C-alpha cells in the first residue's frame, strides 16, 4: 500500500485532500486505489513520522509555522530516502518555485492540489519538476477568433 504523508497546519484542508484521495473512484474503469494517507499538522510530528516509515509521496505546505516544508524535503534527501515530494503555497512565487525545484521537489499551488494529487501518486514522473511556475497555462484561457483554416481564400 502506498503511503502518502500530508503535512499542513490547516487540518481541515489536509483532511479534505486525504478524503479525496481515499474515496473510491466511480465509473466502469474504476480500479481500487491502494493509498494510505497520514495527515499531520506540525513539522516535528512529520519529521518523526519520516524517520519511522518514509512515504512514497510527501505533500507539504511551504509554511509550517516556525519551519519550512523544504526542511522535510531536505531531511528525506539527507537520509537517502526515495520519496517524491510536492511542496505547495497559496500564491505563485518564482523565487520559491526555484528553491523548491532546487531541493528536488515539485511546486504546486494550493488551489490546484485536489486536481493534481492523484497524478503525483500514480504517474511515473521525472526526477525534478521541469515546469515553469510563472508561465500561463493557456489551456484554460478563453478561446476566440478564427483559426487559419477557417479563413476564406481571397481571390
C-alpha positions, 0 to 999 in steps of 0.5 A: 500500500502506498503511503502518502504523508500530508503535512499542513497546519490547516487540518481541515484542508489536509483532511479534505485532500486525504478524503479525496484521495481515499474515496473510491473512484466511480465509473466502469474503469474504476480500479481500487486505489491502494493509498494510505494517507497520514495527515499531520499538522506540525513539522516535528510530528512529520519529521518523526513520522519520516524517520519511522516509515518514509512515504512514497509521496510527501505533500507539504505546505511551504509554511509550517509555522516556525519551519519550512516544508523544504526542511522535510524535503531536505531531511528525506534527501539527507537520509537517502530516502526515495520519496517524491515530494510536492511542496505547495503555497497559496500564491505563485512565487518564482523565487520559491518555485526555484528553491523548491525545484532546487531541493528536488521537489515539485511546486504546486499551488494550493488551489490546484492540489485536489486536481493534481494529487492523484497524478503525483501518486500514480504517474511515473514522473521525472526526477525534478519538476521541469515546469515553469511556475510563472508561465500561463497555462493557456489551456484554460484561457478563453478561446476566440477568433478564427483559426487559419483554416477557417479563413476564406481564400481571397481571390 
